[in-house]
Amino acid sequence: DLDALVSRAEAAEELNLPAKALEDYESYLKLPVDQASRSLIEKKVTKLQEAINNPIKPKATYYEEFNSFLNSYLLSLIEGKNAQDELKLADSIATLMMKNTGDRVGVDQVEFYSKLSVDAAKELLEARLETEEVSKVVAIDHFQDSIDKLYKIKEVFVKHGANIETQTVTVLLAKFLSKAGRVPDARVEVDQWLKFAKDKSYLFNYAQLLFWDGHVNIYERKEQEAIRKLQECIELCQKLDAEKFVLYPSMVASQVYVVSGENEIALNESIESLTTSLKYKFSTFSSQLLQNAGLASAGLEKPYLAEVFLEEAIKICEKEGLWGYSSVLKANLAAILAHQANTKKAIDLIETAKIDIGKTTDSLAKQQQLMQITSYEGKVQGLARNFVKSENCYRTFLRMSEQFGYKELFGIGQIRKGLGEALLEQGRKSEAFKEFESAREEFRKAQKGLHPKNQNRFLDYSFSGKDIEELIKLVQP
């Protein structure tokens, strides 16, 4: 369909997905079309090829320039050279930063570093460079390696009274501790410095700590509190020279909106942030934003658009070797396809997701991903009417949850509901009743935290789409 190809390509252009748009336009040109239309599309193809081959190079932020000059100053100091020129350059950026944004982080760092001994400079420069390296690590696996490094780095900064650097390490610790399931430890790290950063007008540090404060709230099942802090973080970043960092709270906020069933808001947030993410070539962010956009589109009953977003996200992950994340994306897409009665492709996707998990080398990450894939497999098999296989998947998940200490009440409730549905379809009503009652109890407990009425059915691990009370009435003795 010529019109459909052009419409899809134009939609991809609007979403800043030039490669996807180019693919459809080139497919269009292979078909018999009139000369006027061909000329128009050829111009679009040329423009897209130029955009792909000559991407916009983003300007360095105040914070990047400042840290570069500060590192140069420390290196010159260590090597016995005249380091004052680099310090003056760092100071000029710090002064500009404070004047334009009100952030004192640079000004106070210049004052601190201007009084250093050579021995202290050596230790601090090494710690700063190590912090930069850890900050580049994608938090999808091998969490403990990064945590161990960060605690050692933090000791150096604390030893020298480098409070601003200690806050930077705290932000990274909160990130990796949360991912590793050590939420109480992440909470301790954030609470230690949040008020201090705000009171000192270290605004970018405060924005980062505020983001992780909100992120930890999500793990603590304080959804509304999380949204409030994430929105405050976004507003603060927009006032600072922090276009890159604003992607963090925007992406997580859109995730919360997806889970809450606020799909229209989630889709808009994701698309708005996607332009920035693609501009900076942040592959992990882009894939996560595409995932959010895909799930939100599914929740809005736009499965075709959801497939486009999720397939693009999978391509990015496979290209970057982010196998754990690609496995989750494939499970998401499998659930959407199964709801569209395309169960064969959905089951095939689940199998390829398992292969991707096998490429993950970190045991903790592999365990988390395998549990998620297993839960979605139970749903897909249920929708495919393979009820015995569905039952086995749900039971496997419950065994793993006990083994690994998984305590997400709402998720366990959905799994027990799905298990009950699989049993009910096999005519095992008394067993189904027990599972439905257990599911209801998990949902009741979950109401104290995360909103239990998830409106996005594609994120529900159960498969019937029926309310738990309705199911209980069907099988109640």
Buried (B, 14 or more C-beta within 10 A) or exposed (E): EEEEBBEBBBBBBEBBBBEBBBBBBBEBBEEEBEEEEBEEBEEBBEBBEEBEEEEEEEEEBBBBBBBBBBBBBBBBBBEEEEBEEBBEBBBBBBEBBBEEBEBBBBBBBBEBBBEBEEEBBBBBBBBBEBBEEBBEBEBBBBBBEBBEBBEEBBEBBEEBEBBBBBBBBBBBBBBBBBBBBBBEBBBBBBEBBBEBBBEBBBBBBBBBBBBBBBBBBBBBBBBEBBBEBBBBBBEBBEEBBBBBBBBBBBBBBBBBBBBBBBBEBBBBBBBEBBEBBBBBEBBBBBBBBBBBBBBBBBBBEBBEBBBBBBBBBBBBBBEBEBBBBBBBBBBBBBBBBBBBEBBEEBBBBBEBBBEBBEEBEBEBBBBBBBBBBBBBBBBBBBBBEBBEBBBBBBBBBBEBBEEBEBEBBBBBBBBBBBBBBBBBBBEBBEBBBBBBBBBBBBBEBBEEBBBBEBBBBBBBBBBBEBEBEEBBEBBEE
